[in-house]
């Protein structure tokens, strides 16, 4: 294996050198003429095709290449041909992606996928694909889930034979995303759908892979018996395969057995687990050279020998892991490697060197969090700027069309009136003067209303963004603290800020800028808190009777419900217990409403007294209820009944 890797490392620079000579030749050809025209535009397209086909490992990047793509886009824009502009923008976008200029790539990609005319071209698929890869690389999995429906839709429209839109691969892709989000229950649902599809089509190798993935979801939840069952079922299904090459079947069989070994490792049977890992490593090195599996197997062997307290052997396997990571990096494996190496050195008595690795791990984690924070802020800014420009362009087009229509009819009216009677000239002149004044006043009023609506939406949008930035800052600060009490306080503060941000988000996304649809808001709030607490076993039943509240009522009401939901995750349902929560908001009479909040949890202690409790959350509920001119009543089984007024609507 090492020999193959070294040969590859020698060949790549030689290949890239040859490529760079060819690319430079095309570059000189494009710049040899004083005027850029259609011929040069076609040469840029040839340059781009060669660049994509010939670059093997690392992109051939030279700052001077940027200029020819910019020239092509400038010429296409001046030429005012829609399809030519799309082609130039798409080429520049792909080039930016390949050369790791991701911020420039995202700006162009978001502009293209929102253009209705571009959506009619097949290039929409490659654009969405690259954007999906970017979201994967930067761990922006929620954004990835948002664009996948569009990717499936246009792939279905333009490439009906593409594997990605088949039910099995599609469900498997979604299962992997939710697995990375640690939503193992939802991940498992998609893996089951993929497994059922593969079973119907007798694709037993893929069915076995889905069963293995299901087992991994249970393994990550420490449900070891369930994990064992699905790993065994995966092995059994793998034996049904007759079409797949035996080498691949044997190698994947070793992977599943390696996952079974992880069960033994969790149970403390280290000697029983190690042979499985060794077999997984041997088969994948010898037969199919699967780098990902080999890298993972080395790491698992290092962990097993560390747990056995055979530190020298553990360090040997970790060194092998490091050698592969140098050539084939992976953030998750590298993080685990650094952590385990530090622990091994500490166990070996090398305290100073171990602390060095722990410091590296801390900096690594901080850099990842910082990168995610920066990417989220950058993406939010790009989206906001894109949406703002689209709205401005739309309003500008509307005004131009309106003005054209008015000018047309005014001209016809003037011609007609001049042809009627000269005797009515003074009357018509006065009428036209009044009409122009009224038209101008209407236009000014309409323009003022549009500006105020846009301004109000921008205010809500900026308030939401600022609240989320504050929440992100608290998250970064929280990560640096090693004090559980302070961690909890900062986390509660984040939740409260997020509950307010969700209201402003709903307002600027809604046509009605004054009222909050409370049921839609509650669903978003519950989903956010459930993800933070990593517990999908609690079922929420919401009944809000399509009520809407003014923002002055919605914010304190949202904070009250935020405190109640956070409280049940902390106290009513621990250790991912299953349960149900019932939330009902109804109108008792004009301006008077009632909130009923109850759950199936363990309830309050016998000596609990709401009026004397020191809980900050419950005190906050009292204060917010008073703000709503309401009262709080607690009945048995921890049922909260809060009566409040919506005086803002009076």
N, C-alpha and C positions, 0 to 999 in steps of 0.2 A: 504493500500500500504506500509506504514512504517513497519508494522508487517512482511510482506513478505520479505522486504529488510533485516530486522534484522535477520530473520531466515536464509536467504542466507549467510549473513556475518558470522553466527555461524557455518554453515555447511561446508563452504569452507576450513577453517583451518583443520577441522577434516578429510575431504576427502584428502587434500594435505598431511597430516601427514601419512595417510594410504598409499598413493601413494609413498611417499618418502621412507617408509620402504621397499616396493616392489622393487623400483628402486635400493636402496642400496644393497638388496639381489642379484639382477642380476649383479650389479657392482662388488661385492665381488667374484661372480662366475667366471666372466671374468678374474679377476686378480689373481685367485687362482693358475693358472698354470704359470710355468716359461717361457714357449714358447707360443707365440700367433700364432694360426693356423686357419684352416677352421672352426673348432668347435666353437672357440671363436668369429670368424667373424659372424657366424649364431646367436650366443647369443647376440651380439651387435644389430643385426637386430631385435631380439625379444624385447630387451630393448627399441629400438627406436619405435617400433610399440606400445608397452605399454605406453611409454612416450606420444605419440601423442593422443592415445585414452583416457587416464585417466586424463590428465591435463585439468581442467575445466575452472578456471578463470585466475590464474596467473601461469606462467611456474615454474615448480619445478627446481630451478637452484642451482647447486653446482659446484664449480670450478673443483672438482675431476672428474666430468663426462666428461669434455673436453678430458681427456687423453684417454678414451676408443675409442672415435670417431677418434682421431689422430692415435691410434694404428691400428684400422681397415683400415684406409686409407693407412698407411705405409705398412701394410701387402699386401693389394690389389695392391699397386704400385710395390712392389717387385715380386709379383706373375705375374705381367704383363698381367693380363686378363682385356681386355677393359671393359667388362660389369661389372665386380666386382669393378673396379676403379670408374666407373660411379655411382654405387650404394653407395659406401663409400662416395664419394664427395657429392652426393645428400643428404644422411643422415646427414652429417656434416653441409651442407648448411641450411637444415630445422632446425636443432638444434640451429645454430647461430641465425636464424630468431626468433625462439621462445624465446630465452634467451636474446634478445635485443642486440646482438653483431652484429649490422647491417653492419658495415664496412667490417667485415670478411665475412658476408653473401653475400654482393654485389660482392666482388672479385670472390668468387666461382661461383655465379649465372651467372655473365657475361662471365666467362670462359666456363661454360657448354652450355649456349644458342648459343654460336658461334661455338661449336664443331659439325661438320656435322654428325658424328656418333651418338652423343647424341641426335641430332634432330630426329633420327630414332626411339627413345624410347618414350614411353608414359610419362615418367617423365619430358619431356620438358614442358608439360602443367602446372604441379604443380610448376615448377621452374619459368615459366613466370608469373603465378598467384601470387606467393609470391613477385616477383619483382614489379609487378603492384601494390600490396598492399603497398610496401615500397615507391614507387613513390607517391602514394596517401597520405600516412602519412607525408611525407616530402614536400608536395606541389610542387613536381617536375612534373607538369602536362604535360609539353611539352615532357619530357622523357616517360611519361605514354602513350601519343598518339603515340610515335614512336614504342613502343613494342606491342601495341594492335593488329595491323594487323597480326603479327606473332602468337599471342595468338589465334586469331580467326582461322588462317590458320591451326595450329596444332590441335586445338580442333575439327575442321571440319574433319581432317584426322583421328584422333584416337577416338574421342567421338562424333559421329554424332548426338546422341540424347541429347547432353548437351544443356540446356536452353540458355546458353550464346551466342551461334551462331545463335539463332533464330533472325529473323529480328527485332522483337519488342524489346526484351531486349538489343540487340546490339545497336540499335539506341538510346534507352533510356540511356544506359551507356555513349555513346559519348555525348549526349545532356547534361548530368549532368557535364561532364568534362568541356565542353565549357562554361557552366553556371558558374562554379567555376573560369574559366578564365575571366569571365565578358564579353565574346563574345556572347551577348544575341541573336543576329541575327542568328548566326550559330547554337547556342544551340537550338533555336526555330525550325530550319530546321530539325534537327534530331528528336525532339519531335513530329513534324508533321508526319514524316515518321513512327515513332512508333505508333502514334495514328491511322493512316490509316491502318496499318497492323492489329492492334487489332480490328478495326472496321470490317475488312473483316472476321476475325476469330470469331467475336461475343464475344470477351473477353471484356465485357463492363466495368468491374471494372478497368482493366489495361488501357482501352481507357480513362476512366474518370481521371485516374492518369496522363496520358499524357496531357490531356486538362488542368488539374490543373497546371502542369509544364509550359505549354505555357503561362498560365495566370501569373505565377510568373515571367517569362522573361519580360512581358510587365509591371508588377508592379515595377520591378527593374529599368525600363527605364522611370518610372513615366507616362506611357501611361495608365491612369487609366480606361478610357472607354473600351479600348481593353482588359485590365485585367479583368474587370467586365464581359465582354461578354464571355470570355472563362471559367471563374469560374462558371458562370450560366450554360453554356453548359456542363461543367463537372458534375454539380449537376443533370442536366436533363438526361445525359447519365447514371449516376449512378443508376437512377430509373429503367433502362432497365435490370439491373442485377438480375438474378433469382437464380444463382448457389452459389454465395458467401454467407457466413454466415451473418445473419442480424446484428449481433453485429459489425462485421468488416465494413459492409456497413454504419451503423449509425455513427461509430467512424470516418470513412473517410469523411462522409458528414459533420461532425463537423469540420474537418480539412479544407475542402474547404471553409466553411462558416467563419472559422477563418481567412483565407486569404482575403475573402471579407471584413472582419472587418478591415484589414490593409488598405484597400482603404478608409474606413470611417475615420480611424485614420489620414491618410494623408490629408483628407479634413477638419479635425478639429472636426468631429462629434464623440467625445470621448464616450459619453453616449450610442450612437448607437453601437459602436464597442465592448464595454465591455461585454455585454450579449453573443455575439458570442464566445469570448475567454473563458468565464466561461463555456459555453456549451461544447466547445472543450476539456477543462480540465476535466470536469465531466465525459463525455462519455469515454474518453481514460483511466481515472483512474478506472472507475467502470467496464468497459467491457473487454478491451483487454490489459491493463497495458502497453501501448506503451511509453517507457521511453523517447524517443526522442521527441515525440509530447508533453508529459507532461512537460518536461523541457522547451521546446520552449513556451508553453502556459503560464507558470508561468512568463517567461521573458516578453512576450507581455503584460500581465496584469500589470506587474510592470511599463512598459513604458507608458501604457494607463493612469494609475493613476498618474504617474509623470506629464504627459502632462495636466491632469485635475488639477494639483497642490494639489492633495491629497497625500502628501508625506508619512505619516505614513502607509497608505494602500499599497502604492507602495513599501515601505521598507519591509513589511510583505511578499509580493509575491517574492521580490528579495531574502529574506532569504530562502524561499522554493526552489528557483532556486539554491542557493548555496549548500543546503543540498543534492540535487540530483547530482550536479557537483562533490561533494566529492566522490561519489560512481561511477558515470558514467561521467567521464570528457569529455569535448568537447571544443577544442580551440576557435572556432568561438563564441559559446554561452558564454564561460568564458570571452572572451574579451568584448563582449557586456554587460555582467553583471557588470564587473569592471567599465566600462565607465558610465553606468546608475546609479550604486550605488554612485559613486563620485558626479554625478549631483544632485541626491536626497539629499545627505548630504549637498551639497553646498546650495541648495534651502531651506534646513531646518536650515541653519545658522551655521552648524558644519564645518566651513572653514578649520580648521586644519586637521580634519579627512578626509574631502573631498580631500584635497591636497595629503594626504597619498595614497588614491585610484588612483588619477591622476598620482602620481609618479610610482605606481605599474603598471598602464597601459602603461606608457612610457617605463619602463624596460621590460615589457612583449613584447611590439612591437619591441623593440631593440633586445631582445633575439630571437624572431622569425626571424627577418631579418638576424641576425648573423647566426642562424642555417641554413637558406636557402642558405646563402652565402657559409658557410662551406660545406654544402652538395653538392652544385654545383661544388666547387673546388675539393672536394674529388672524385666525380663521374668523373670529367674530367681527374683527375690523373689516376684513375683506368682504364678508357677507353684507355688512352694513353699508359699505361704500358702493358695492354692486347694486344693492337694492335701491339706494338713494339715487344713483345715476339712472337706473331703469325708470324710476318714478319721474325724475326730472325730464327724461327723454319722452316718456309717455305724455306728460302734461304739455311739453313743448309741441309735440305733434298734434295734440288735441287743439291747442290754441291756433296753430297754423291752419289746420283744416277748418276750424270754426271761422277764422278770419277770411279764408278763401271763399267759404260758402256765403258769408255775409256780404263780401265784396261783389260776388256774382249777382246775388239777388238785388243788392242796392243799385248796381249798374243797370240791370233790366228795368227796375222800378223807375229810375230816373229817365231812361229812354221812353218808357211808356207814358210817363206823366208829361214829358215835353211834347208828345204827339197829341195829347188830348186837346186842351184849349189854352190859348195864350192868356185868356182872361183869368185863369185860375193860377197863374204863375206865382203871384205874391203869397197866396194861400198855401200852395205846395212848398214854397221856399220856407215859410214859417213852420210847416209840418215836418219837413226834413230836419230843420234845425232842432226842433223839440225831440224828434226821434233819435238824432245823434246824441243829444244830451242824455236821454233815458238809457240808450244802449251803453254809453260810456259809464253811467252810474251802475247799471246792472253788471257790467264787466268788472268794475272796481269792487263791487260787493262780492261777486262770485270769486274773484281772485283773492280777496281778503279771507273769505271762508275757507278756500282751499289751503291758503298759507297757514291759517290757524290750525286746521286739521292736521296738516303735515307736521307743524311745529309741536302740537300736542302729542302726536305719535312719537316724534323724536325725543320729546321729554321723557315719556314713559320708557322708551327704548334705552336712553342713556341712564335713567335711574336704575333700570334692570341690570345694565352692564356694570354700573358702578357698584351695585350691591353684590354682584357676582365676583367682581374684582376684590372687594372687601372679604368675601367668603374665601376666595383663593388665598389671599394673604394670611388669613387666620389658619388655613390648612397648612401653608408652608411653615408658619410659626409653630403650629401644633406638632409638626413632624420633628422639630428640633428640641421639643421639651420631653423630658423623661419623668414626668410627674402625672400620675393617673388622674388626680383631682383636677389639675389644670387642663389636662387633655380633655376631660369630660366637659369642663366649662367652655373651652374653645369650640368643642364639637357642637354643644348645645347652641352656642352663639351662631355658628355656621348655619344650623338648621333653621333658626329663627330668621336670619337674614334671607336664606333661600326661600322661605315661605312668603316673605314680602316681595322678593324678586319675581316669583311666579305670578303674582297678581299683576305687576306692571307688564310682564311679558304677555299675559292674556289680554290686557287692555290694548297694547299697541298692535296685537295681531287681530283684534276684533274690529268690526265696523262700528260698534257702539263703544265710544271712548269713555263712557260714564259709569256703566254697570258691569259687574263681574258675575259671569255664570258660575255659581258656586259649586255645582256638581262637577263640571269639567275641571275646575280649579282643584277640588278635593282629590280627584283621580290623579292629577299630576303630582300633587303634594305627597300622597300616599306612595306612589311609585318611587319618588325621590327618596323618601325615608326608608322604604323597604330595601332599596339598593344599598344605602349606607349601612343598614343593619345586617345585610347579607342573609336575610331570612325570608324565604318565599312560601313558608308554611302557613302564614296567617292570611285568612280570607276576609276581605272587607266587603261589607254590604252597605251601599250608600243609597239613601233615598232623600233627594233634595227637592222634589216636586217642581223642577225647572225654575227654581227661584233665582233672582238676580239681586245683588246688593250694590249700593254705592261703595266706592273705595274706602270711605271713612268707616263703614261697617265691616267691609270684607277683610281689611288688614287685621284688626283686633280679633275678629272671628277666626281667621286663618291661623293666627298665633295661638289662640286657645286650643284649636283642634291639633295643631302641631305639638303642643305640650302634652295633650292627652295621648296622641299616638306614640310619641317618643317614650312616654311613661309606660305604656303597655309593653313596648319592646324591652324596656329595662327590667320591669318588675313582674308583669303578668305572664309573659311567655319567655322563659329563659331556655337556653340550649336548643334553639330552633324547634321549640314545642309547636304542635299544631293548634290552631284555634280560630275563632271567628270574632270579628268586631262589627258592631252594628251602629251606623251613624245615620240619624234622621233629623232633618230640619223642616219644620212645618210652620205655617202661619196660623196663629190662634185668633187674631183679630187684626184690625187695621194698625199697621206699624208695630205689632207685637208678634214676636216669633219665639219658637222653642227649639233648642238643640238637645237631642237625646243621644248620649254616647255610652255604650255598654259593650262588654266583652265577655268571653267564656273563660277568662284567665282565673288565677287563683284568688283574686280579690284582695281587699285590704286586710291588714292584721286586726285582731280583735280590739286592741287598744288604740286604733287609729282615730284621730280627731282632726277633721279638716280645718277647724277654726284655729287650732294651736300648732299645726304642723310647721316644721322648719324648712320644708321643701321649697326651693326657689321656684320650681315649675308650678306648683300649686298656688304659691303666693301670686305668681304672675297671672294665673287664671283668675284669681279674685280681683286683681287690679283691672285686668282687661274687661271683666264682666261689669265692674262698676263703670268703666268707661262707656260701655254700651247701655248703661242705665238698667242693668239686669240683676238677676239673683241666681245663686248656685244652690242646688239641692242634690245631696248624695243619698241614694237608696242602697239597699242590700245588693251584694254581688258587684260592688264598685260601679253602679250605674249613675252617671252624671246627667242631671236635668238642668239646663241653663235657659232661663227666660231672658230675652233681650229685646231692645227696641232698635228699629232702623230709622232713627229720627232724621237722618240725612235726606230721606225722601220726602219729609213733611214740608 
